[in-house]
């Protein structure tokens, strides 16, 4: 067998050294940063932004107050009046100071041609203090009872929902009678008589977030943190 010379050993050592540096550069400077960016993007994409509801569709049936979701805290930022004036100065001139007042004005002054509840949650506390959730999804953007999908949940020790199978004769009214309603959340779509429209999420009769499409100018709010866009 031909012996490997010292010169060949040096060449092979140099080749392996170069390959080691190349691999180190690939894994530490190319692949790993890409994985970091992907992870960072996955985390930050879950954070809510003002107007985020404006781009959502009602195929997403999750409500922020639903068990298992991360609650969004009101930051206290108030850009409602300035944004309303930018999107609908004729309405802002009526001295409307809150999202609730805006919804009342739209209903009474402009008038509603249709109002469809697309998703609704009921939070129940039973006499034994156990917690239940009723989740109602309307099909085809209609609140007809015959088109509703109803799901019933109990909460485990960590507050996560576990679905309870419904019996054939279970109705929303029957489920609601099991305990006391402690919270109500719903998403709805309103079409107004002047051709404008509102996508709205209410928590306990308080406006949580909404999108008001005023003939091309779109007012989007999360609490009173708002922006006006096209």
Secondary structure, DSSP 8 states (H G I E B T S, - for coil): -----HHHHHHHHHHHHHHHHHHHHIIIIIIHHHHHHHHHHHHHTTS--TTHHHH--TT----TTSTTS----------HHHHHHHH-HHHHTT---SHHHHHHHIIIII-EEEEEEEEEEEEEEETTS-EEEEEEEEGGG---GGGEEEEEEEE-TTS-EEEE---TT--HHHHHTTEEEEEEEEEEEEEETTS-EEEEEEETTEEEEEEEEETTEEEEEETTEEEEE-
